[in-house]
């Protein structure tokens, strides 16, 4: 694929990053580790929202995202994330222990 096509896709938001072909697996593992270090509940909600977005209208998809956000923001993971941020430490999310 031409570089200009990658640039267009980055601008359109279809890609978030372009890497050299020989580095894709290493970078994929880095991203997976980064996602795994976050709240399991939040990661599950994000994945579910993305998968549902293919079947929902924009309005319904946005409503579903709001509903998921409201469920997560009042939970223990959110409280831990805020506390870790203010205390400048790594978060220890309760949902990651299950």
C-alpha positions as CSV (number, residue, x, y, z in Angstrom):
1,X,0.0,0.0,0.0
2,X,1.3,3.4,-0.8
3,X,2.3,5.7,2.0
4,X,-0.2,8.3,0.8
5,X,-3.0,5.8,1.3
6,X,-1.9,5.2,4.9
7,X,-1.8,9.0,5.5
8,X,-5.3,9.4,4.2
9,X,-6.6,6.6,6.5
10,X,-4.8,8.1,9.5
11,X,-6.5,11.5,8.7
12,X,-9.9,9.8,8.3
13,X,-9.5,8.0,11.6
14,X,-9.5,4.5,10.0
15,X,-6.0,3.9,11.3
16,X,-4.4,5.1,14.5
17,X,-0.9,4.0,13.7
18,X,1.3,2.7,10.9
19,X,4.3,0.5,11.6
20,X,6.9,-1.3,9.5
21,X,5.7,-4.8,8.5
22,X,8.5,-6.5,10.4
23,X,7.5,-4.7,13.6
24,X,3.8,-5.3,13.5
25,X,3.7,-8.3,15.8
26,X,6.0,-6.6,18.4
27,X,3.9,-3.5,18.4
28,X,0.6,-5.5,18.6
29,X,1.9,-7.2,21.7
30,X,2.9,-3.9,23.2
31,X,-0.6,-2.5,22.6
32,X,-2.3,-5.7,24.0
33,X,-0.2,-5.4,27.2
34,X,-1.2,-1.7,27.5
35,X,-4.9,-2.6,27.1
36,X,-4.6,-5.5,29.6
37,X,-3.1,-3.1,32.2
38,X,-6.4,-1.1,32.1
39,X,-9.7,-1.8,33.7
40,X,-11.1,-5.2,32.5
41,X,-14.6,-3.8,32.9
42,X,-13.8,-0.8,30.7
43,X,-12.0,-2.9,28.1
44,X,-15.0,-5.2,27.9
45,X,-17.5,-2.3,27.6
46,X,-15.4,-0.8,24.8
47,X,-15.2,-4.0,22.9
48,X,-18.9,-4.6,23.3
49,X,-19.7,-1.1,22.1
50,X,-17.6,-1.4,19.1
51,X,-19.1,-4.8,18.1
52,X,-22.7,-3.5,18.7
53,X,-21.9,-0.4,16.6
54,X,-22.1,-2.4,13.4
55,X,-25.7,-3.3,14.1
56,X,-27.0,0.0,15.6
57,X,-27.8,3.4,14.2
58,X,-25.6,6.3,15.3
59,X,-28.1,7.5,17.8
60,X,-28.6,4.1,19.3
61,X,-24.9,3.4,19.4
62,X,-24.2,6.6,21.2
63,X,-26.9,5.8,23.7
64,X,-25.4,2.4,24.3
65,X,-22.0,4.0,24.9
66,X,-23.5,6.4,27.4
67,X,-25.3,3.6,29.2
68,X,-22.0,1.6,29.5
69,X,-20.1,4.7,30.6
70,X,-22.7,5.4,33.4
71,X,-22.4,1.8,34.6
72,X,-18.6,2.0,34.8
73,X,-18.1,5.5,36.1
74,X,-19.8,4.7,39.4
75,X,-17.9,1.4,40.0
76,X,-14.8,0.5,42.0
77,X,-12.6,0.5,38.9
78,X,-13.4,4.2,38.3
79,X,-12.7,5.1,41.9
80,X,-9.4,3.2,41.8
81,X,-8.4,4.9,38.5
82,X,-9.1,8.4,40.0
83,X,-7.3,7.6,43.2
84,X,-4.3,6.2,41.3
85,X,-4.1,9.2,39.1
86,X,-4.3,11.7,41.9
87,X,-1.7,9.7,44.0
88,X,0.5,9.4,40.9
89,X,0.7,5.6,41.1
90,X,-0.2,2.6,38.9
91,X,-3.9,1.7,39.2
92,X,-4.7,-1.7,40.7
93,X,-8.2,-2.3,39.2
94,X,-10.5,-4.6,41.2
95,X,-12.0,-6.1,38.0
96,X,-8.5,-7.3,37.0
97,X,-8.3,-9.6,40.0
98,X,-11.4,-11.7,39.1
